[in-house]
């Protein structure tokens, strides 16, 4: 296969896979089977597109192929036909979904039809029959388009462990016959928390890709933002839904400034803040104000949005209120203890109280071992050691961090920082 075609197919799959799985799941009412059929469509694309060229609407081609495969499966299996009758569907209705008229109108209807299916898929993957970790992993796999290895890195577990977790999650949904539908209003609150967390994990993968050649995956961040806004509309009295939207809007506002003209990463303190997106900034601050007006205690997304707002309100990096950010991270750590939160607090404390204070926190985390394999820990230690005038130690930490990351742009950045200390 030509490298260009293979890369194009991989890019299309990253963008379209969630919508394809969701659209097929609406037919077969089985998330695991829907993913299999979507993967079969991908295999068909890998066989045909290098010979015939990439179609004008590759997502529609993949969805049509997967739907036809689903229809064939339904025709062959009388048990599935009986299941279709129970939920009020029939093969003729499904066939109507893959006519040329449907494909012609797919782009125009995408936001309503595909978006609705994506929400159904998200709430199905986050069903309470699964453990919290299984819900998040399955959502990242199906909606985030992340590989098993990428998800394993996000959870700091071995890839084999994550693969087993995802397989068990799909099997559990099938055995429990979880319906492919949005929850009733009375069930929404109980299931919203894990859905919000899954959306934010998807956004994070778009904002800072864990692997690959690109520093960011903007399409993934945009999809998470869209889903977050819909969720806030579904739960208008839930401060955390608005807090998550605020957090994502505020972080997304920086994306244009996070890379230079050559696509290289630009760290927060070095960014040209005039390039931050003013519309997203205003929307984020407005969403944060809505969360505050609801009047309940601040949850983790509202607290993180408050931290992002501190950066948003600083027109220059040297005007950042690092003492407040350190205080907010302390509040967040008390509410949701996490070594990653504590590492972020180390950065803020290092800026507010000096690098020695930040390094003490980072060193305690390193001694604890809970962030072994997490490349941001040596990266933060390298930065703090550099500020303390300990360049050889700092260089070793940057080199160690570079060896741990799977993102090419991030690796180049870390190695460049190491070289400057040579």
N, C-alpha and C positions, 0 to 999 in steps of 0.2 A: 504493500500500500504506500502511495506517495505520502511523504511526511506532511505536506500541506493539507491534504484531504483528511488524514488521520487527526491532525490537530483541529481541523474545522469540525469534524464529527465529535471529538471530545468536548469542544466548546459548546456545540449545540446540545449535547447531552447534559452538560452542566446546567444549562439554562432551562431546558425543557423537561427534564426527567420528572420533576415533581408534578407538573401538570399532566403528564402522560400517565403516571401511576394513579393520580387522583381521578382522571377521566375514566380509566379502565376499572378502578375500584368501584366506581358508581354502577358499573355494569355487573361485575362479578361478586360484589359484596365481600371480598376477601383480599385484604391488603397484601398478604404474602403472594397469592396467585397473581394479583395485579402487577406486583414488582417483577415476577417471573416473565409475564407477557410483555412488559415494557422492555425488559432485557432482551427478549427474543426480537423485538422490533429493532433494538440497537444492533444486534447481530446481523439482521437483514440489511440494515444501513451499511454496516461494515463490508458486507458482501457486494451490495449493488452500487453504492455511491462512487467508489473508485472507478467503476466502469462507465456509469451513466452520468456522473456529475452530481453535485449537491443540488437538490430540488429548490425551487424558488422559496417555498415555505417548508423548511425541513422539519419544524415542529409538527406541522399538520401531517406531513408524510409519516412521521413516527407514530403519531396518535392514531391515524387511520390504520396503519399496519397492526398496531397493538389491538385496536378494537376488532378488526377482522379476525385476528387470532383468538380473541376472547369469544367472538360469535361461534367460531369453529369449535372451541372447547365446550361452549354451552350446548351446541347441537349434539355433540358426542356423548354428553353426560346427562342422562335423564334425571339424576338426582339434583343436579344444578338447575335443570328446567323446573323441577318441582319447587326449588327454593325461589326461583324467579316468580312463580305464580303466587307464592306466599307473600311476596312484597309488592305485588301488583304490577309486575313488569312482564313483558313478553318479548320474544325475539324480534317480532316485527317492529316494535317500538325501538329496540336497540339498533336494528338495521337502519332506521330512519336517521340515526345519529351519525352514520358514516356515508351519507349520500354526498354527491358533489356539492349540493346546496349548503350542506353543513360545513364542508371544508371551506367553501367560498366565504361563508359568513363567520368563520372561526375567529379571525383577527378582530372583527367588530364586536363580537360577543365575548371576547377573552376575559375582560374584567369581571363580567357578571357570571358567566357559566364556569370558566376555569377557576376564577377566584372562589366561587362558592364550593366547588369540588375540593380546592386546596384547604379551605377551612374545615370541611368534613374530614378530609384526610388527617389534618392536624389534630382534631379532637378525637378521632379514632385512635391515632397513634399514642395519644396522651390519656387513654382510658384508664380509670382507676384499677382495672384488673391487672395492670402492669406495675412493677415497682417504679419509683421515680427515675432511677438511673436508666431503666429499660425504656421508659417513655421518652426521655430526652435523646437517648441514643437512636431509637427508631425514628424519631422526628428528624434528627439531623441527617440520617441516612436517606429517608424518603423525600423530605422537603428541602433539605439543605444541599442535597447532591454531594455530600461529603463521602469520601471513601472510608472504609472501615479503619484504615490506618490513621487518617486525619481525626476521626472521632476518638480513637484510642488515645491519641496525643492530647486531645482536649480534656479527656477524663484522667489522664496520667496513668493509664493501665496498659498492659501488653495487648498487641493487636489480636492475638488468638482469644484472649478473654473477651474482648469487645465483640468479635465475630460470633462467639457462642451466645453472648447476651442478646444480640440482634436476632439470631435464629430463634432463640427461645421466646423472645417477645412476639415475633410473627406467629409462632406456633400457638402461643397463649391466646392471642386475639382470635385465631381461627377456632380453637377448641371452645372458647367462651361464646362464639357466635356474636361478637360485638357488632352492633349495627353500624352501617356506614352513614352517619347522620350527625347533625349538630345536636348537642344536648338540649333538653328542655330547660326553660328558664330557671327552674328550681335546682337543677343540677349544675348550672353554669359556674357558680362561685367555687364549688368543690374541685372543678377541673381546670379552672382558669390559671391557677398558679403555675402548673407544669407547662401549660401552653405558652404562657408569657416567657418562662425560662427558655423554652425551646426556640421561640422567636428571637430572643436576645442572643442565643448561641449561634443561630443562623446569621444574624447581623454581624456578630463578632468575626465570623469566618469571612464575611464580605469586607469588613473593615480592615482586618489584618489576617490575610490568608496563612494557614498553617503550613502549606506546602505549595510547590509549583514555582513558576517563573515570575509571577506577578506579586507585587506588594499587597494589592487589594483586589477584590472581586466585586466591583460596584453593582452588578446586576443582582447579586445575592443580597447585598445590603439594601437595595431598593425594594426587593421582594419582601424582606423582613419588615421594612418600614410600612409597606402597604398592608401587610397582615396585621401589624401592630395597630395601625389606625383603625382597621376594621374591628379588631378586638376591643379597642377603646369605645367604639360605637356600640358594640354588643353589651358592654358593661360600663355605662356612663357614670355610675356612682362608685366605681372602683378606683381609688387613688393610684394603685400600683399600675393599672393599665395606662393611665395618663402619664405616670412617672416613666414607664418604659418608653412610651412614644417620645416624651421630652428628651430622655437620655439618647435615644437613637437619632432624633432630629439634630440635637446639639453636636453629637459626634460626627454625624454625616456632613454637617456644615463645614468640617475641616478637610474633607476628602480631596478637594482640588489642590489644597496646599500641602498635602502629605507626600507628593512626589514632585520632582523637578522636571524640566523639559526632556530629560533623558530617561524618565521613568524611575529614577533612583529615589529611595525613601528620604523624606525630610522629617526630622524629629520635631516634636511639638514646640520646643523652645526656639527652634530655628525657622519656624514657618512664617511666611509673609501673611499676616493676619488680614490684610486687605483682600486676600483671595478667599477668605472664608465666606460661605454662602449666607448672605444677609437674610434671605427668605427663610431658610431652614433655621437660622438662629432665632428669628422672631417666632416661628412656629414652635420651636422647642421651649422657649421661655414662656410662651402662652400656655402650652400643655402643662408645664411645671406649675404655673399659677392656678390652672384648673385643679390639679392634684392638691395643691395647698388649700384651696377653697373648700374642699370636701371635708377638711377639718380633723381627720383621724391621725393617729401616730404615723410618723414617716416610716415607710417600709424600705427594703433594699433598693428598689428601682428609683424611688423618689430621692433617697440619699445619694445615689450615684448620679442622678440628674442634677442635684444641687452641686455636686463636685464639678460636673461638666459645665454648669452655669458659671462657676467661679472663673473658669478659663474663658468662657464666652464673653464675660463682662470685662475682661482685662484686654484693653486695646493694644497693650504691649506686654511682652513676656515678663518684664521686670515689675509690672504692676499686679501680677497674680497674687492673690491672697493665700499664700501657702499655709499659713497658720490655720486658717479656716478649713482648708482642704485636709490638713492633717487631722483636725478635730472631727471632721465628717467621716474620715476613714476610721477613726477610733470608734465613732458611733456605729458605723457599719460593721466593724469587727465584733463589737459587743452583740449586735443583733444577729449576725450571720458569720460566726467564726470560720475563717478560711485562711490558709497560708498564702493564697494569692492576694487576698485583701490586705493581709499583713505586709506583703512585699510592696504593694502600692503605698501603704502607709509609710514604709521605710523611705520611699522616694520623696513623699511629701515632707516627712520629718527632716530628711536630709536638706531639703530646700529651705524649710522654715527655721531649723535649729542648727544647721551645719552638717557637713557630710559625715562627721564622726558619729553623730547621733543616729543618722540613717543607717550607717554601716553596722552599728551594734545590733539593730533589728535584723538586718539582712544576714549577719553572721549567726544569729540565733536560729534563723530559719534554716541556714545551711547545716548547722549542727543537728537540728531536729530531723533532717532527712526526708521530710514530707514533700519537698520540691525537687528531689533527685530526678534528673532527666528533664526538668523544666528550664528551658534556655534563658528565660528572663531573669532567673536568679543570678547566674554569673554575669549577665549583662548589667544588671543593676549594681552588683558589687564592683564590676569593672569601672563603671561611671563614678561611683563614690570613691574608690581608691585613686582614680585619676585626679579627682578634685582635692584629695588629701596629699597629692604630690608623691604618690607611690606608683610610678609608671610601669615598672616591670611586673608588679603584681596585677596591675590593671590590664596590661597587655595579655597576660596569661588567662585572665577571666574572659576577656573579649574573644580570644581564640577558642576557649572552651565552649563559650556560648555559640560561636559560629559552627562548631562541630556538632552541636546538638539540634540546631534548627533545620527544618526541611524546606524552608522558603529561600529560594535563590537570592532574591533581592535583599532579604534580611541578612543572609550570610555575607554577602558582599559588603553591606554596611558595617557589620561587626568586624570583618577582616580589615576594612579600611581604617576603622578606629584603632585596631591593634597596630597596624602599620605606622600610624602617626605617632604611636608611643615608642616605636623601635629606636 
